[in-house]
Amino acid sequence: MNWSLIILGLVALSSVAIAENSYLIIAPKLLKVGFDNQLSVFIAAASQPVEVKYELIIGQQRVSGSTTVKAGETRNATITLPMEFPVGAAELIFTATGGIRFEDKRDVIVY
């Protein structure tokens, strides 16, 4: 029996399982007021399109938006902060529904 072939098959199967329901979000740690702040969302595999909502919260102020991403696709989104938006420590929350579900919270700084 060829054990190396069996092990290779198991590794390949586990890689597929890991890749399914995987995502990558690239967002800046520093967000600037009066500026179009860019972020990117990649969905590796999903059974249907994924709606990703994002919300920046600092105190009582909130800015939000959303984008829809298909499996194997990257979408760019923009968080535009008005000049009067407060500065300081904030939380950026991503919530996904549809083909996959997740919630990803990140600490950011608004300046």
C-alpha positions in Angstrom: 0.0 0.0 0.0 1.3 3.4 -0.9 1.1 5.4 2.3 2.5 8.6 0.8 -0.4 8.7 -1.6 -3.0 8.2 1.2 -1.3 10.9 3.3 -1.3 13.3 0.3 -5.0 12.6 -0.3 -5.8 13.3 3.4 -3.9 16.6 3.2 -5.7 17.6 0.1 -9.1 16.9 1.6 -8.2 18.8 4.8 -7.1 21.8 2.7 -10.4 21.8 0.9 -12.2 21.7 4.3 -10.1 24.6 5.6 -10.6 26.7 2.4 -14.4 26.3 2.5 -16.0 29.1 4.5 -12.8 31.1 4.5 -12.5 34.8 4.1 -9.9 37.6 4.2 -10.6 41.2 5.1 -7.9 43.8 4.6 -8.6 47.1 6.4 -6.4 49.8 7.6 -5.6 50.1 11.3 -5.7 54.0 11.0 -8.8 55.6 9.4 -8.6 59.3 8.5 -11.5 61.8 8.7 -12.3 63.7 5.6 -10.9 60.8 3.5 -12.1 57.8 1.5 -10.7 54.9 3.5 -10.4 51.7 1.4 -10.9 48.1 2.5 -11.0 44.8 0.6 -13.1 41.6 1.2 -12.2 38.2 -0.3 -14.4 35.2 0.0 -12.6 31.9 -0.8 -15.6 29.6 -1.1 -19.3 29.9 -0.4 -22.4 28.2 -1.6 -24.0 31.5 -2.5 -23.1 35.2 -2.5 -22.1 36.7 0.8 -23.3 40.1 2.0 -20.6 41.7 4.2 -21.8 44.7 6.3 -19.2 46.9 8.0 -19.8 49.4 10.8 -17.3 51.8 12.4 -18.3 52.8 15.9 -16.7 55.5 18.1 -18.8 56.6 21.1 -22.4 57.2 19.8 -21.2 57.9 16.2 -21.5 55.2 13.5 -20.7 54.9 9.9 -21.7 51.8 8.0 -21.9 50.2 4.6 -22.1 46.9 2.8 -20.8 44.9 -0.2 -21.8 41.6 -1.7 -19.1 39.2 -2.6 -19.2 36.0 -4.6 -17.0 33.0 -3.9 -13.5 33.4 -5.3 -14.0 37.2 -5.7 -12.5 40.3 -4.1 -14.6 43.4 -3.5 -13.3 46.8 -2.5 -15.4 49.1 -0.3 -15.0 52.6 1.0 -15.6 54.1 4.4 -15.8 57.8 4.0 -15.5 59.7 7.3 -16.9 63.3 7.4 -14.6 66.0 8.9 -16.8 66.3 12.0 -16.5 62.5 12.8 -14.9 62.1 16.2 -11.3 60.9 16.5 -9.8 58.3 18.8 -10.1 54.6 19.5 -12.9 52.9 17.6 -14.2 49.5 16.6 -14.7 48.3 13.1 -17.2 45.4 12.9 -17.7 43.1 9.9 -20.8 40.9 9.8 -21.4 38.4 6.9 -24.6 36.6 6.0 -25.6 34.5 3.0 -23.2 31.8 1.7 -21.1 32.0 4.9 -21.7 33.7 8.3 -19.1 35.4 10.4 -18.5 38.4 12.7 -15.0 40.0 12.8 -14.3 42.8 15.2 -11.2 45.0 14.9 -9.8 47.8 17.0 -8.9 50.8 14.9 -7.9 54.4 15.4 -9.7 57.3 13.8 -7.5 60.5 13.3 
